[in-house]
Amino acid sequence: MVTKLLKVVAQTEPVYVPSKKTDNGQLAKSMIRLKELGGEYEDEYVCAMFGNLALSKFSVGEMVIASLRFQTHESNGSFFQDVVANDLKVI
């Protein structure tokens, strides 16, 4: 897990996805794009947010402290990396 100071670039509206971990079988999911501080060409991360965090609204340009989890998985011989935002706090 990595904690970084980042700026919000964009956020999607939440959608509900199937989940075996919840009582009603659905979990809120939203994607957020975060950018490191500095110049125009700083690194950006597109992160998934789940549950109550996915229902939170963040404004473009807001500064946040983000706790990010990086994970990889294999599917049909190809490897993919996922970035999950576990916690976001506006500063």
DOBA-480017 format. One record per residue (C-alpha): residue number from 0; residue in one letter; y, x, z. Coordinates in steps of 0.25 Angstrom, whole numbers, padded with zeros to 4 digits, always signed. Layout:
REM residues N
R,NUM,A,Y,X,Z
...
REM end
This chain:
REM residues 91
R,0,M,+0000,+0000,+0000
R,1,V,+0014,+0005,-0004
R,2,T,+0027,+0000,+0002
R,3,K,+0040,+0002,-0007
R,4,L,+0054,-0002,-0008
R,5,L,+0055,-0010,-0021
R,6,K,+0064,-0019,-0029
R,7,V,+0060,-0033,-0034
R,8,V,+0060,-0034,-0049
R,9,A,+0053,-0048,-0051
R,10,Q,+0044,-0057,-0045
R,11,T,+0035,-0068,-0051
R,12,E,+0033,-0082,-0045
R,13,P,+0021,-0084,-0037
R,14,V,+0008,-0090,-0042
R,15,Y,-0004,-0094,-0035
R,16,V,-0017,-0086,-0038
R,17,P,-0031,-0089,-0033
R,18,S,-0035,-0082,-0020
R,19,K,-0048,-0083,-0011
R,20,K,-0039,-0077,+0000
R,21,T,-0031,-0090,+0003
R,22,D,-0035,-0104,+0008
R,23,N,-0029,-0111,-0004
R,24,G,-0035,-0101,-0014
R,25,Q,-0022,-0097,-0020
R,26,L,-0012,-0086,-0017
R,27,A,+0002,-0084,-0022
R,28,K,+0005,-0072,-0031
R,29,S,+0018,-0066,-0036
R,30,M,+0021,-0053,-0044
R,31,I,+0033,-0045,-0040
R,32,R,+0039,-0033,-0048
R,33,L,+0045,-0022,-0039
R,34,K,+0053,-0010,-0043
R,35,E,+0055,+0003,-0035
R,36,L,+0069,+0007,-0032
R,37,G,+0077,+0017,-0041
R,38,G,+0080,+0017,-0055
R,39,E,+0076,+0007,-0067
R,40,Y,+0062,+0014,-0069
R,41,E,+0057,+0014,-0055
R,42,D,+0042,+0009,-0053
R,43,E,+0039,-0006,-0052
R,44,Y,+0028,-0014,-0047
R,45,V,+0023,-0027,-0050
R,46,C,+0016,-0033,-0038
R,47,A,+0008,-0045,-0034
R,48,M,+0012,-0053,-0022
R,49,F,+0002,-0063,-0015
R,50,G,+0003,-0074,-0005
R,51,N,+0016,-0076,+0003
R,52,L,+0022,-0064,-0003
R,53,A,+0020,-0069,-0017
R,54,L,+0028,-0082,-0013
R,55,S,+0040,-0073,-0009
R,56,K,+0052,-0072,-0018
R,57,F,+0059,-0059,-0020
R,58,S,+0072,-0057,-0028
R,59,V,+0074,-0047,-0039
R,60,G,+0081,-0035,-0034
R,61,E,+0076,-0037,-0020
R,62,M,+0071,-0024,-0012
R,63,V,+0058,-0025,-0006
R,64,I,+0049,-0017,+0002
R,65,A,+0035,-0019,-0004
R,66,S,+0021,-0016,+0001
R,67,L,+0013,-0014,-0012
R,68,R,-0002,-0013,-0013
R,69,F,-0008,-0006,-0026
R,70,Q,-0022,-0009,-0030
R,71,T,-0031,-0007,-0043
R,72,H,-0042,-0015,-0048
R,73,E,-0052,-0015,-0060
R,74,S,-0055,-0026,-0070
R,75,N,-0063,-0024,-0082
R,76,G,-0062,-0009,-0082
R,77,S,-0047,-0009,-0081
R,78,F,-0039,-0005,-0068
R,79,F,-0027,-0013,-0063
R,80,Q,-0017,-0010,-0052
R,81,D,-0011,-0021,-0044
R,82,V,+0001,-0020,-0035
R,83,V,+0002,-0030,-0023
R,84,A,+0014,-0032,-0015
R,85,N,+0009,-0035,-0001
R,86,D,+0023,-0036,+0006
R,87,L,+0037,-0036,+0001
R,88,K,+0049,-0036,+0010
R,89,V,+0064,-0038,+0005
R,90,I,+0073,-0028,+0010
REM end
